[in-house]
Amino acid sequence: MTREDDQNGTSEMDVDDCSPVPRNLLASVKGFHPDYLKVFYGKLFPFGDIFKWMSYGNDGKHPACDQSFFGRREFSFSLSNDVYVRFQSFSNETEMENAIKEKCPFKIDLGAVYSVDPSRRQAYSGNNVFVPVERELVFDIDISDYDDVRYCCSGADVCSDCWPLMTAAIRVIDTALRDDFGFNHILWVFSGRRGVHCWVCDARARRLTDEQRSAVAEYLRVYKANENGLKKVSFVGHALHPFLVRSYEDVLKDFFEKELLPAQSLLEDESRYEKILELIPDDSTKSEIRNRWNSSNRRSTVSKEDVNLGRWEQLKHTLQATKHKGLRRCVEEIVFSYTYPRLDIEVSKRMNHLLKAPFCVHPKTGHVCVPIDPARCDNFVPGKVPKVSELLEELNHVDGGHVTHDWERTSLGGHVSFFRSSFLQPLLKSCKEELEAAYSAKIRHTKDTLGW
């Protein structure tokens, strides 16, 4: 095994052989064993659908097809013993399928489409020969980034009380991508453990430059997690952008008041409500609210839920009754600080960033990374996502009947069908129309040239 630095300063590992995964590796984790991957990739992974998606219509006989397109896509494999293999590429579906079945990667990451075949990049010399030329616009949101506003779980753990933070994030970002940027082909995927990934696959999105991707990411960025200072959201001195007004009125306000506030008991005790009071810049107003709440602590007999909601109404009334515009804006700042999507913005800014492929198995949970319907994301329950161990049990006990694919006789079938019907088929239809339009324009240009 050799290690070298790639063009972006990240380390690359070339692996000469793939040793068998030790049988006891992660065996103690319920729902996953490395040996499961051999069966999963052998019978359940939807290779054909991933190939069609990554080809974007360039896998047919249409004269406008770019037959080299799929072969210039980077695949990355995470193997056992933390071995990470970058810049894998395949000329066709069969080659991709055989390689994955042979190596049984713990994780498959998808990268950019490059100017030349990634696996042969070292054969080219000179600047700007091996460069990314196309890549989906992607977003990554992790529940662990919300640890300062949730008290039920921490780190990668998630439950029904804190997962709605991901639901709110999906609703806000999906609406903005569709309404503000006009994108249509958007795929949301459960990461398998602690968050969600978003793939924007419209042709316009795939061809954005790094500068344009950064602009989109900054447009969507409100929560400034990496900046110094206590307040991560500040609207003082600025009129709220219509996108933010819509997000607040349509999603965040009700989510904060009806779900997050009571579920996390954000104002129940002093240690929690002090974090919210610290977001108020005026000391006298802060003291007024604190004294009222401390007094209510000594005599209150109401339920915990009523305490949270009652105190929130008191805070809103106090802030909104003031003539100080900055204090009135504090209500919105608090809601955004606790509920607005916390994007891993660096993932979105650069074309060459990798992201986990859908339908992988998360090795720490055993859950399959299935698509999420943004129109019904409120109903998505991470704990009910199929585990690879459950799928293999289903393969053993469910009669296949007349099915084309093994996944059709497991609980994975509905997720693959959703991927096809709601995302892949409309996307490929759009790709076909784009290929035909490009070919027609080329024919017209040729005729005009000859006519001249």
PyMOL commands that set and color helices and strands:
alter all, ss='L'
color gray80, all
select helices_A, chain A and resi 36-44+47-55+70-72+80-82+93-103+118-123+143-146+164-179+203-206+210-220+242-264+270-277+283-299+304-321+325-328+330-339+345-349+374-379+382-384+388-397+406-409+413-451
alter helices_A, ss='H'
color red, helices_A
select strands_A, chain A and resi 2-5+11-14+73-78+84-88+107-114+132-134+137-142+186-190+195-200+355-356+371-372
alter strands_A, ss='S'
color yellow, strands_A
deselect
rebuild
show_as cartoon
